[in-house]
Structures are given as structure tokens and as C-alpha cells.
Amino acid sequence: MINREKLSKLENIIKEYGQMIIAFSGGVDSTFLLSFAYRVLGADNVAALSAVGPYFAADESAYAQAVCDRLGIAHKKMDVSYILPMIEDNPEDRCYYCKKELFGVLKQRADMVGSVLADGTNFDDLSDFRPGHRALAELGIASPLRDAGLTKAEIRTALGWIAEDDPLLGAALKLDDGMLIWEKPAFACLASRIPYGEKITVDKLTAIYKAEIYLRGLGFTQLRVRCHDTSKGDAPALLARIEMLPEEMGRIFDPELMAKVNEELKNIGFAFVTLDIGGYKMGSFNRENKVEANDRLFLTSIR
């Protein structure tokens, strides 16, 4: 059901901006923000900035470019691969340092043209351990979806409504394979698949991305390939721990399919391939780490 009160609030927030630049990842939330701002302000008053690098999914970056091209929205990609050495040790507050650097660069661009920089943080994001929120607050990044109180489910519903109400816009939002963007499973930075304290490398990120693309190609939807480094000495040995929806697990227990998945993921670069029988869990590694008191206070303060 469409929450028109929240959408009205979002419309008023965006109208107050007048013009805006959106940190556009190509995911569901930023796609909704972009399309809604496009309806409210028009293409001339909306622009998009997209970060590209080894920890961002290449297909989402390509989708972001395609949507902007179809809608006539100015779009610039910024290579932020240089951030990887800053976060490669993967501390628990990795997201804070990454977001502080990334959005600091994006905000410089927005400030140059006197525009508001907004991201796609939604209200549900406040319930998870996300140190990156602190960085956004320190930089003064706008989060209109959060401020309007929109949840992930409401955003997906609203995207479907926009597409139905405006067929041309709806056509522009479709993925290349014909999937509807509002039905796309949730995604996250590829670095989130690596346990805190284990080194982040381009090889690991590449293996994770290839493995997830392969599994999605088999028809599995919401999943994660968690990468655990079991190396000893100089011999690399990465373990893939696959999380998927419990209702989809039955398929992978087919002996022929298990053999195919095992072979493919080993060809990709994993030494061991396992299935987490607990199923997919958002923020899996966050659940294994205590949320620090200052992060709890920060999350409470912005609710």
C-alpha cells in the first residue's frame, strides 16, 4: 500500500532543495530517490554522481549509467579505487572511514555548483550497525528518504507505483534483463562479505562478485557469498560461505547442482565452498560484533 503521507513529506523536502545531486549507486533506494526527484524537479535540476571501484558491483554501476542516459540526467562516474588501501585492514568502523572519504569527494563536487548532495539511506537502515551514518552526518549529507520515514518495503512499493503511473519512466527503470528494479534483491558493498579484521583485497572482492553473479544466474535471488580467509603461510585458501533464503536452499542440495557450484566457485578462486544452513542474514558480520556505545547514541539521536 502506498504511504502517501510519507511521499508528500518527501516531495516537500525535495522541493525545498530546488536542485540536488544524488549519490547514485544503482541500487533500489538511490534509484527511487533519483526517479522521485526527477518527477518533482525535472531532469535539469537533478544530477547523479556514482562511485566506481573494486568494492562496487559492476552491474549496478552500468545500470546507474543506463538510467541516467534514458532520463537525460547528468551523470558522472568517479573512480575511488584509491580508497582501498585506506580500509584494507578492515576494522569494525571501516564503513565510517570509507564513507567519510567517499562522500567527502562527492560533496566537494556538489558544493562547487551550490547543490545539495543526497544519498539513499532509508529509515530501516537505522536498525543496523552502520558506522557510515556517522560520516554522512558529519559531512552534512542529506538523507531525504530517511527523513521522510520511508522503509525499504515502502520504497519498493512506491517504485512500482511510479512505474505504473508513468510508463515511460517505468521503462527507463527496468534492468537490462527485464527485471523490475523494485523486485531486485537488496545489495551492499562487496567489502561487507569479508569478516572484520581480515584483509580486503581486489582478488577477494573479484571472487565474491563473480560467485554471486554466477549463483544469481542459476536463479537464486537474495544471497551473499561471505569470504573467509583460511590461508596458512603463503598458500592462499579462501572459503566461500553461501547465505541464501531458506526457501531456496532445497534446490542447491541437488547433487548435480552442488557439484557444478563447487566446481565453478573453485575455478573462480575459492579453495572451499560451504552453505550456511542458517540462511541469508542482512548484516551477518555486524551481528557478530558489538555495536559501540557511541554508535548506539548516534543512531538514537537521528531517529
N, C-alpha and C positions, 0 to 999 in steps of 0.2 A: 504494500500500500504506500502511495506517495505521501510523504510528510510535507505538505505544502507550507506549513508554518515555518519549518526549517529552511525550505527552499526560498521562501520570501525573505527570511533573515539573511541568507547567503546572497541573494540578489542585492539587497540594500548595502551589504558590506562591499560588494564588488563595485557598485555604483559610486560609492564614496571614494574608491581608489581612482576612478576616472580612466586610468590606464594601468596596465600591470604586465609584469614579466613573470612567467611561470617556470619553475624548476620542473621540467617535463621529462620524466623517466620512461614514459610509455606504458606504465602500469595503470591499473584500474582507477586509482584515486586521482592521479595527476591528469589522466585522460578526461575524467569527469570534470575536474576543475577547469581544464582548458576549454572543453566544449561548452560548459555553462557560461564561462566568461566570454566566449565567442558569441553566444546568444545575447548576452547582456550588453557588451561593449562594442562588438563588431571586430572584424579581423584587424582593422587599422589601429586599434587600441590594445591589442593583445600580442605579446611576443613570447617565444619559448627559448629557454636555454637547457641544453641537455649535456650531461657529463658522460664521457666515454672513457673506458679503461678496462683493465683485465677483470675487475670485480663487478662489472655491469654486464648484464646479458645482452649479447649482440642482437638478438631478435627483437628485444624491447627497444633498443636504440634505433633499429631500422624502422620499427613501427612508428616511433615518435616522429621520425623524419617524414614518413609517408603521410601521416595525419596532417602535419603542418603544410605539406605540399598540397594536399587535397583541399584544405580550407583556406589556403592563401595567407597563412600566418607566418610571420618572420621567425626563422628558427636558426639557431647557431649551436653547433656542437663544440664542446671544449674537452680536449684530451687532458685528463687529470691523472694519467698513469704515474706521474712523479710523486703522487701521494703514497703509493705502495710502500716505499722504504720507510716512511714515517710511521706506519702502522703494522709492519711485518711481524713484530714481536707479539702482536695480538693480545694486548691487555684487555681486561674486562670493560674498560671505558674506551675501547678502540673507536667505537662509533662517535664518541664525542670529538676526538681529535680529527677523525676523517671529516665529519660534518663541519667542524669549525673551519678547516682549511677549504673544503669544497665550497661551502656556501659563502665563505669569505670572498672567494674569487668570483662567484656568481653575483654576489651583492655589489661588488665593485663595478661590474658591468651595468647593473640596474641603476646604481647611483649616478653613473655617467650620463644617463638620459633622464634622470629625475623620476624614475618609475618605481613602484612598489614591487618587491620580489616576494612571490608567494610560493609555498610548497603544498603538497597534497596530504599532509598529516590529517588524519581523521580522529574522531572522538574515541574510537576503540583503541587507538594506538597508545592512549594514556595508561592503559591497563597493563602494558608490558614494560619490562626493563629496557629502556631506550635512552642511554646517555646522550644520544644525538639531539634530543629535545632541548637539553640544556644549552647546547651550542646554538641552536636556532633562536632561542630566547635571547641569548647574549648578543647575537648579531642583529636582532630586530627583524627576523624573517616573519612575514605574515603567514598564518595558517587559517584561512577562512573556513575551510571545511570543519576543522576542529571548533572554531569559534561559533559556527552555526549549530554545533552539536550533532553533526551528521555522522552516523555509524557506517561501518563497511556495508552492511546489508542495505541500508537506506541509499547509499551511493550507487550500489549495483541496480537497485530498483529504479532510481532516478535516471540512470544512464539508459535503461530500457525505455523509460517514458520519453526521454528526449529523442531517441531514435525513432520512436513511433510517431511522435508529434512532428518531427522534421525528418522525413525520409532521406533527403539529400545529406543532411548531417549524419544520419544513421549509417548511410552507405560509406561515408568518409571514415567512420569509426571502426569498420569491420577489419578484422585481421586478414592477412593475405590468404590464409587457408579457409576463409569464410566464417571462422568462429566469431561470435559476437563478443566484443571486449568485456561486456558486463558479466559474461559467463566464464571468463578466463580465470583460472585458479590464481590465488594470491602468490606473489613472488617476493623476493627480498635480495639484498646484496649477497653476492656469492660468498663473500668472506664469512657470512653468518653460518656457513656449513662447517666451519673449522673451529674446533674447541678452543676456548680462551687459553692462551699460553703456548699453543702450538703455532709454529711459524707459518705465515701466509706467504705462498709463492705463486708465481704465474703458472707453474706446472700443475699445482693443486687446483687452482681456480679453473684452469682449462679442462682438467679431467672431470671436475664436478659438473661444469656446464655441458660438456659432451655427454656425460652419463644421463643427466636429467633430460636433455633433448631426446636422447635415444629412448628412454623409458616413456616419455610423453608420446613419442611416435608409435609406441606399442598400444596406446590407448589409455594409459594410466593418467590420472588427472592431477589431483593435489598430492605432491610428493616432494621429498627432499633427499638428496644424496649427501649425508654427513660424511666428512672425510677425516679419518683418524690416522695419525702418523705413527706406525708401529716399527719404524726403521730402527735398526741397530747398527752402530758404526756408520760406514759409508754406503751400506746397502739400503736403497730406498724400498720401503714397503708400506704402501698406503692401503688402508682398509676402508671400503665403502659400506656405510650403514644406511640402508634404504629405509626411509619412512614413507609409508603410503596410507591412504584411507583404509580402515579395517574392512569396509565393504568391498574393496578391490583386491584384497590380499588373496582371495581364493584363486584368482587367475594365475598368480605367479607360482603357485605350488604345482602347476602342471610340469612334469619332469622335463619335457622337451623345451618349454619356455625357460625354465630355470637354467638349463644348460646353455641356451642362447644368450641369456642375460649375463650369466657368469663369464662366458667367452668374450662377449662384447666389452664388458667393463674391464676385463683384464687386458684386452687389446688397447683400451683407452689409457690404461696406466695403473689400475688398481691391482695389488697383489692378492687381496682377499675381498670377497663380496658377501655381505650378510644382509639379512632382513630384520628390522626392528619389529618384533611382534607386538609392541605396544602401539604401533601405528603412528601416523603423522601427528606432530605436536608443534604448533606455532611457537617460535622462540625456545626450541628444545634446549639449547645450551644455557639460555637465561634461567631456566628452571633449576639448573644445577648449580647456579651461583647466587649468592645472597645479594639482594638489592641494597646498596649502601644507604645509610640514613639520609644523606643529602639528596639523593635521587628520589627517595620517597617524599621528602619535603617538597622537592621541586615539582613532582607530579601532582601532589595535592594542591600546590599553590596555583596551578594553571587550570585546574578542573573548572 
